[in-house]
Amino acid sequence: MKNFNILAIGLLSGLTVMTGCKDSFLEVESHTQDFVETYYTTEEHISQSLVAAYSPMEWNDWNGSQYNPQNVMSDIMGDDIYPGGQSATDNQYWHLMANYSAIPTNCMAGIWSNMYSGVKRSNDLIKYANESRDVLTDAEYNEWTSEARVLRAYYYNMLWKFYGNIPFYFENLSAPFFAEQLQADQVYENVIADLEEVLALKALPTKWDDDNLGRVNLYTGYMLYAEMVMYQNDESRYQKALGYMNEIISDSEYDLVADYASIWESTGEWSSESIFEVNYTDNMSVRGWGSGDAIIAGGTVFPRLCGCPYAIGELGTDDGWGFAPVRAATWNMFAEGDTRREGSILDVRAYTEGNSEFTPRYENTGFWIGKYYAYSKNVARASGDKQLNYNNNLRIYRYAETLLNAAELLLKTGGAASTATDYVNRVRTRAGVEALSNVTVDDVLNERHLEFVGEGKRYWDLVRSGKAASVLVASNEIDGLWRNKAWTADKKYLPIPYTELAADPNLTQNPGY
């Protein structure tokens, strides 16, 4: 369901008034616009700034200038997905990233700008709420500012993981708009401490009602906390993260759904397994190539971007653009009968191989990310360009990850190994594969690999576990394709885009670039 309108509203705030000489006929007074200082002083208008704080979550698929779907931006640096496209120069920064060869003048800049927009807008809500405390009830104030702080942590988490050493601020900047650049570890400490504080308030519900689906809840914050703590390998906070996972596990409102493939259907959105999703809708979505609505409309281009360039009538699919083909090795890693294989990956070889009407694109394998495929039914209601307005929600946190997080944290903190084994086997049983005995941390990491194909988890797991250097190697023998450069520790972070360095002389480029 997609009833929460926060992600479908465009908020325009051109709030200026022009004045000239003392002659009255030159004095201009706006009757339709207000100053920012007076506009965001009512409950209604402050709520609009909360709407604005959510909007950047939708932008990473395409912000009008770059395609940056966050799951694929992660996965092309891992070992499951190729960049693809028409050639090695099509979305060239994808190919450079996949080969650990990104350069400041040709790199992923969209997530940088999108996520900083989110930081700024989250700070705005907090500022306006604090300045107009008297117009909000205690419940509204605590709830809205908690939402904004969790959102801000979410945005900083992506900036921290992708770019590492970044400008950091919890209060918006004034001219000349330069923020202190913190080291990655400092960014982590600032964000995680603030997240701990806001989670302790417990001002957010553990689950929103149907009219508010799409808003971050308390468990969104718990999952974000565990993700950051585990990526940082912060042993001092493992027990707290485990406690958060246990709270979710003990909540009867959340559980695994029986059919893995159903998770990715429109009817599977916001199921009992869903902890947080980014909402998209095709319902009257007006996003268009020339409409200027690239970042404010409700639909997503991701399914068209990352699909086979051939419409398959028997499957009800539209033609895609050929990006993000899945490796054959990824298809082959699943055990026979594991329902996650067909639930995660769409195999179209039977429809394309030997078909004279099909022209394969670069790095074609015949396998595609089935979780977000371009099915015609998912864009049927769009009033804008059909290619840009699919209704596929982006799944961010699922209950399966809660179980696997808890299993890993139990093993790392000396907790009950039998409970960790049970959590892993709950995930495996749902997938239709045999149970394991006495699971290890490596078993949990392998289960995450199988469970989260195409969800943007694998690369970060390899980095945090210390396995990246041995797994992400240079090779032209895997699938007859792959990368020409190996991952090294100095490629943990992407380069800071040159445009940002040019705008702020105080910024220092990440090492290795």
Buried (B, 14 or more C-beta within 10 A) or exposed (E): EBBBBBBBEBEEBEBEEEEEEEEEEEEEEEEEEBEBEEBBBBEEBBBBBBBBBBBBBBBBBBBEEBBBBBBBBBBBBBBBBBBBBEEBEBBBBBBBBBBBBBEBEBBBBBBBBBBBBBBBBBBBBBBBBEEBEEBBEEEBBBBBBBBBBBBBBBBBBBBBBBBBBBBBBBEBEEEEEBBEBBEBEBBBBBBBEBBBEBBEEEBBEBBBEEEBBBBBBBBBBBBBBBBBBBBBEBEEBBEBBBEBBBBBBEBEEBBBBEEBBEBBBBEBBBBEBBBBBBBBBBBBBBBBEEEEBBBBBBBBBBBBBBBBBBBBEEEEBBBBBBBBBBBBBBBEBBEEEBBBBBBBBBBBBEBBEEBEEBEBBBBBBBBBBBBBBBBBBBBEBBBBBBBBBBBBBBBBBBBBBBBBBBBBBBBBEEBEBEBBBBBBBBBBEBBEBEEBEEBBBEBBBBBBBBBBBBBBBBBBBBBBBEBBEEBBBEEEEEBEBBBEBBBEEEBBBBBBBBEBBEEBEEBEEBEBB
